[in-house]
Amino acid sequence: MNKKETTETIPNTDEHIDTLSNSRALRVMLDNHISAFHAVENSLDTIEISISKITKLLEKNPKSKIIYVGAGTSARIAVQDGVELVPTFGWPTKRLKFIIAGGKKALTKSIEGAEDLQNTSVKNVVGNIIKPNDIVIGLAASGSTKFTTEIIKYANKIGALTIGISNNLNSKLEKISKISIILNTGAEIVAGSTRLKAGTAQKICLNLISTIVMARLGKVKRGMMNNLIPTNKKLLNRKKIINSLLSTKERET
């Protein structure tokens, strides 16, 4: 991959899926997505640093929250990761927040204009959500989304731990975040459509961070979800199996 490529770079002629057969287009898209894995792999050192920092902060401060920030596709990916922390690991809902451009309705309806923060201010959007010992994870494929970068800057001033996850090199988000994770996925097979491999890389990255942080906090024992919150028959059965395999001490940790 050319390091000068960005998520907006137009693909080469032989990658124009609208001109290819279905079988060839599928192969081109799948091959293109492989770089999502490699982009995460190349950032493992920084991801490990973020895990250590997040874990220490959450252990030290029982009121610290995990706050996800994003617009458009990045916001939806962030919410997908965050909402699972509660049922999977028993993470307290009061220690989990989302700051989404366009609000909750943007999760099911595209409100892309909200990312420009038009006719409002960061303070109006954030309110009193962010505190000094919170972890604020901002996602923006381009790294330049105003909504996300302005909130990260605001969180920095308050004293929160800010982590920026972006897919382009030398972006604003990279420069302002206390920890910057760059998932350099390069050109999308449909220029600018970051719901593709940029989004895939973001989700893999969040999977790694949130799961290992929860494991370090004692929410995983012997590869099982010892703090699972069962909300249906399937999960109730899973909980019974987990309880039968773990000791009382392991279950209560």
Summary of the structure (lengths in Angstrom):
residues: 253
radius of gyration: 19.3
end to end distance: 45.5
largest distance: 61.0
contacts: 816
relative contact order: 0.17
helix: 53%
strand: 11%
